């Protein structure tokens, strides 16, 4: 039996915002009943402010899928679409007080439904099936999705990929390939001596930035009671937030400059660090 938090139990047994918004402005559909989980998210959006004024869901799936979908609707209501796009699968899980690791794919499904709904609102075509080469044929999971989820959640094992995407959890034939993808993602290492890095793909650059922050920058900040959070990475722009004792510190500007200098040294001389 899964070890569910009381909040997961409540949002499963007493789901909020179940159903469909009348005349929705945005619709996001992800998953497949064949694969075991499916979610339809509908939103009502104030077109003058781009603020989400109502959100409802219909889910086919387990207790975690229903609870995650319900939590998602609560999280997005009242937010602008730009604010809503910053919601991650970790935010959904944290809102529920955590999910069993084997059920983290339910929070990922919620995040994907939100992204699909907002793309629908903006008139951006959404593929019926996710683009890219399918790695896991049992659950129709592409290499692109595996890479994206691995980087965003810092996943390093096949078991973790299965927990977050289901990939590898069926016949198991794709597990060796998933392991190869993970090795490719996390094999990017910072050079021992300052030198101009080789040209990186966007995914490799994101992985390297995360690795350097975790290894070179975060320990120093935490030693002084502070911390750092990566908010977004857009090309060469790295948007961060200083946490803990670093919040509001008079030396915050110096800290940000030091972070930028380190990333320019080990990733790309074009890196720009901005604080939120």
Secondary structure by P-SEA (a helix, b strand, c coil): cccccaaaaaaaaccccccccccccbbbbbbbccccbbbbbbbbbcccccccccccccccccaaaaaaaaaaaaaaccccaaaaaaccaaaaaaaacccccccaaaaaaaaaaaaaaaaaaaccccccccccccccccccccaaaaaaaaaaaccccaaaaaaccccccccccaaaaaaaaaaaaacccccccccccccccaaaaaaaaaaaaacccaaaaaaaccccccccccccbbbbbbccccccccaaaaaaaaaaaaaaacccccbbbbcc
